[in-house]
Amino acid sequence: METVHLPLIIETDEDGVFIVSCPAFKGCHSYGKTIDEAIANVREVIAMCMEEERPEQLNRFVGFREIEVPSQTAG
């Protein structure tokens, strides 16, 4: 079986829940109480997405960058 390497973005929300997104697919997100649970859940979503799109049609993840912007804290 051929494998496809896919990028994941992992964030936390204000309640500490882990949100995982796969930018190779539009709308491919899931969540969990732990990172492992969130990744297991997003695997299921990715499997559903892969049923509809072939690997050569996926969005190409270019990379991750950070920029520095001024903080807008109220004074």
C-alpha positions as CSV (number, residue, x, y, z in Angstrom):
1,M,0.0,0.0,0.0
2,E,1.3,3.4,-0.9
3,T,1.6,6.0,1.8
4,V,1.1,9.8,1.6
5,H,2.8,12.2,4.0
6,L,0.5,14.9,5.1
7,P,1.2,18.0,7.2
8,L,-0.8,18.7,10.4
9,I,-1.2,21.9,12.3
10,I,-1.9,21.5,16.0
11,E,-3.4,24.3,18.2
12,T,-5.1,24.6,21.5
13,D,-8.3,26.5,22.2
14,E,-9.2,28.5,25.3
15,D,-10.4,25.4,27.1
16,G,-7.1,23.5,26.4
17,V,-8.7,21.2,23.7
18,F,-6.3,20.3,20.9
19,I,-7.4,21.3,17.4
20,V,-5.7,19.5,14.5
21,S,-6.0,20.6,10.9
22,C,-4.6,19.0,7.7
23,P,-4.1,21.8,5.2
24,A,-3.9,19.4,2.3
25,F,-7.7,19.2,2.5
26,K,-10.2,22.0,2.8
27,G,-12.2,21.7,6.0
28,C,-10.1,18.9,7.4
29,H,-10.2,19.5,11.1
30,S,-10.8,17.5,14.3
31,Y,-10.1,17.8,18.0
32,G,-9.4,15.9,21.2
33,K,-8.6,16.2,24.9
34,T,-5.0,15.0,24.1
35,I,-2.8,15.4,21.1
36,D,-2.9,11.7,20.5
37,E,-6.7,11.7,20.6
38,A,-6.9,14.7,18.2
39,I,-4.5,13.0,15.7
40,A,-6.5,9.7,15.9
41,N,-9.7,11.7,15.2
42,V,-8.2,13.6,12.3
43,R,-7.0,10.4,10.8
44,E,-10.7,9.4,10.4
45,V,-11.5,12.7,8.7
46,I,-8.4,12.4,6.4
47,A,-9.7,8.9,5.4
48,M,-13.0,10.4,4.4
49,C,-11.3,13.2,2.5
50,M,-9.1,10.7,0.7
51,E,-12.1,8.8,-0.6
52,E,-13.1,11.9,-2.5
53,E,-9.7,13.2,-3.7
54,R,-6.7,11.6,-5.2
55,P,-3.3,12.4,-3.7
56,E,-2.1,14.3,-6.8
57,Q,-5.1,16.7,-6.4
58,L,-4.3,17.7,-2.8
59,N,-3.5,21.2,-1.8
60,R,0.3,21.6,-1.6
61,F,1.5,22.6,1.8
62,V,4.3,25.1,1.3
63,G,5.4,25.7,4.8
64,F,5.0,27.6,8.0
65,R,6.1,31.1,8.8
66,E,5.8,33.5,11.7
67,I,5.6,37.3,11.5
68,E,6.1,39.8,14.1
69,V,3.3,42.4,14.6
70,P,2.7,45.0,17.4
71,S,0.5,43.9,20.2
72,Q,-2.8,45.8,20.5
73,T,-3.2,45.7,24.2
74,A,-5.6,48.3,25.7
75,G,-4.0,50.8,27.9
